[in-house]
């Protein structure tokens, strides 16, 4: 009998332990993905100049008292190659080796 390998995403994320010192790891992973995406686009166009924007959103911002407001989220945008079919397949595959040549290990999305 043939069986497909499966994975429980919630279980994988719950097993991915981050300490307080690792609290920016998801941001670093998003930036690394942007760099990979830009590098992929540069392979097709050597004159291409990549761009990464990081937007910081805070909670409970009232007037000018934003400095002490907790960070709610980061938004990372880039002008790289984006989610091509190949990149989407890789994203949907745990521990994908697609971006290994750039240093990717295929598990950053779980952080």
C-alpha positions as CSV (number, residue, x, y, z in Angstrom):
1,X,0.0,0.0,0.0
2,X,1.4,3.4,-1.0
3,X,1.1,6.3,1.5
4,X,1.9,9.9,1.3
5,X,4.1,11.6,3.9
6,X,2.2,14.3,5.8
7,X,3.0,16.9,8.4
8,X,1.0,18.8,11.0
9,X,1.9,22.5,10.5
10,X,0.6,23.5,13.9
11,X,2.8,20.8,15.5
12,X,5.8,21.9,13.5
13,X,5.4,25.5,14.5
14,X,4.8,24.6,18.2
15,X,8.0,22.5,18.1
16,X,10.0,25.5,16.7
17,X,11.2,27.1,20.0
18,X,12.3,30.7,20.0
19,X,13.7,32.4,23.0
20,X,13.5,36.1,23.8
21,X,16.9,36.4,22.2
22,X,15.4,34.9,19.0
23,X,12.4,37.2,18.9
24,X,13.5,38.9,15.7
25,X,14.2,35.6,13.9
26,X,11.0,35.8,11.9
27,X,12.0,39.2,10.6
28,X,15.4,38.0,9.7
29,X,13.9,35.1,7.8
30,X,11.6,37.4,5.9
31,X,14.5,39.6,5.0
32,X,16.5,36.6,3.9
33,X,13.6,35.5,1.7
34,X,13.6,38.9,0.1
35,X,17.3,38.7,-0.6
36,X,16.8,35.2,-2.2
37,X,13.9,36.6,-4.3
38,X,16.1,39.6,-5.5
39,X,19.0,37.2,-6.3
40,X,16.7,35.0,-8.4
41,X,15.5,38.0,-10.3
42,X,19.1,39.2,-10.9
43,X,19.9,35.9,-12.5
44,X,17.5,36.9,-15.3
45,X,18.5,40.6,-15.4
46,X,22.0,41.5,-14.3
47,X,21.1,45.3,-14.4
48,X,18.2,44.8,-11.9
49,X,18.5,46.7,-8.6
50,X,16.8,45.1,-5.7
51,X,14.8,46.9,-3.1
52,X,13.6,45.8,0.3
53,X,11.2,47.9,2.5
54,X,10.5,47.1,6.1
55,X,7.5,48.7,7.8
56,X,7.2,48.6,11.6
57,X,3.6,48.8,13.0
58,X,3.1,49.4,16.7
59,X,0.2,48.8,19.0
60,X,-1.8,51.5,20.8
61,X,-0.2,54.4,19.1
62,X,-1.5,57.7,20.5
63,X,-0.3,61.0,19.2
64,X,3.5,61.3,19.7
65,X,3.8,58.6,22.4
66,X,4.7,55.9,19.9
67,X,8.3,55.2,21.1
68,X,7.1,53.1,24.1
69,X,4.3,51.3,22.2
70,X,4.9,47.6,21.7
71,X,5.7,46.4,18.2
72,X,2.7,44.7,16.7
73,X,4.1,43.5,13.4
74,X,6.6,44.0,10.6
75,X,5.7,44.2,6.9
76,X,8.5,43.2,4.6
77,X,8.2,44.1,0.9
78,X,10.6,43.5,-2.0
79,X,10.8,43.8,-5.8
80,X,12.3,40.3,-6.3
81,X,11.0,37.5,-8.5
82,X,8.1,36.7,-6.2
83,X,6.0,33.5,-5.8
84,X,6.6,31.8,-9.1
85,X,5.1,28.3,-9.4
86,X,8.5,26.9,-8.4
87,X,8.8,29.1,-5.4
88,X,5.3,28.4,-4.2
89,X,5.9,24.6,-4.5
90,X,9.1,25.2,-2.4
91,X,7.2,27.2,0.1
92,X,4.6,24.5,0.5
93,X,7.4,21.8,1.0
94,X,8.9,21.5,4.4
95,X,12.7,21.5,4.4
96,X,12.8,22.3,0.7
97,X,16.3,22.4,-0.9
98,X,15.4,24.9,-3.7
99,X,17.3,27.8,-2.2
100,X,20.1,25.8,-0.8
101,X,22.6,27.6,-3.1
102,X,21.7,30.9,-1.4
103,X,22.1,29.4,2.1
104,X,18.3,28.6,2.6
105,X,17.4,25.5,4.5
106,X,13.7,25.4,3.7
107,X,12.3,25.7,7.3
108,X,12.4,29.5,8.0
109,X,8.7,29.9,7.4
110,X,8.1,28.0,10.6
111,X,9.8,30.6,12.8
